[in-house]
Amino acid sequence: MIGIEMDSWNPSGHNGKGLFTAADDRGYFAKRSEIIEIIKQTAGLEQSQIQLQRHKQILSLQKRLYKMDQLEKKLRSGIELGTDQRQFLQRKIAVQRQLRDLTEAFELNYPSVEIDDVVRRESSTTLNIPSNVPPAKPSATQKAPAVKAGDRIILDTGDIGKVVFVGSVSFDDREMFGILLDNWSPNGHDGTVDGTQYFVAPEGRGLLVPLESVKDLYDETKMMAKQKKKKQAAKSDKRRKSVELKPVNEDEEESNEETKKDEPKPAQIYEGDNGMYPDLPQVGQAINVGGVYKLTYIHIY
């Protein structure tokens, strides 16, 4: 695993969990295979343009927060707000976070980071959408699974878990899903984010994710069929390896036959062959091997 300090706050972030040091909720663990690109430092001229753009975006966010403060004053004085104004006001926490992160990137002169893209994308969309314009529908290729509390799901990270919370959160304007993971995750928590407890989970097994992080519903029958198929394939491969025949090397076979021919044949000594092996007992001689016996035959290898 690789410990990363993210450029912006992350709902699954932490402070490094004692393995490295990171700002609160910006530490993140990732596998090496999940890193798709190494961002090089930006050249001087391009960096100055990024800083100029950041300054403009900071001013824009400050103006947006000022409008939100004015709407809150109206609300406190009893003035009823329109639907668009209430939706605009609900984004205040997210805008405050964006302003904080963007200001930090500006002050530390970071190269292009994630918060730049987030704010740029936010500023390019119109917040006050006319009521006569229907919301955009997702294309057929972007169908998201219908997820509800109690469902078992597979995340885009490969983690599997059960949905135990569905609702709004203080740190994001999207609907979030609280997941009780089957296994501990280095980026997991106990269901508490920014001091607010959204659900209860053992430490390291809770995650809050948007719908786009849900890859699919978990189908146990389908997963068991896949695992069975893998086991059968592994078993077949093992069986195939066990019956593989070693090719015959003709030269080696001929060499073995010649070696057998060269092996000395055992010598046989019968009674009457006296004197052939003076260091051995003579055939016909009585010997004591736990009893007295007459030696009648010697077989020598």
Secondary structure by P-SEA (a helix, b strand, c coil): ccccccccccccccccccccccccccbbbbcccccccccccccaaaaaaaaaaaaaaaaaaaaaaaaaaaaaaaaaacccccaaaaaaaaaaaaaaaaaaaaaaaaaacccccaaaaaaaaaaaccccccccccccccccccccccccccccccccccccccccccccccccccbbbbbbcccccccccccccccccccccccccbbbbccccccccccaaaaaaaaaaaaaaaaaaaaaaaaccccccaaaaaaaaaaaaacccbbbbcccccccccccccccbbbbccbbbbbcccccc
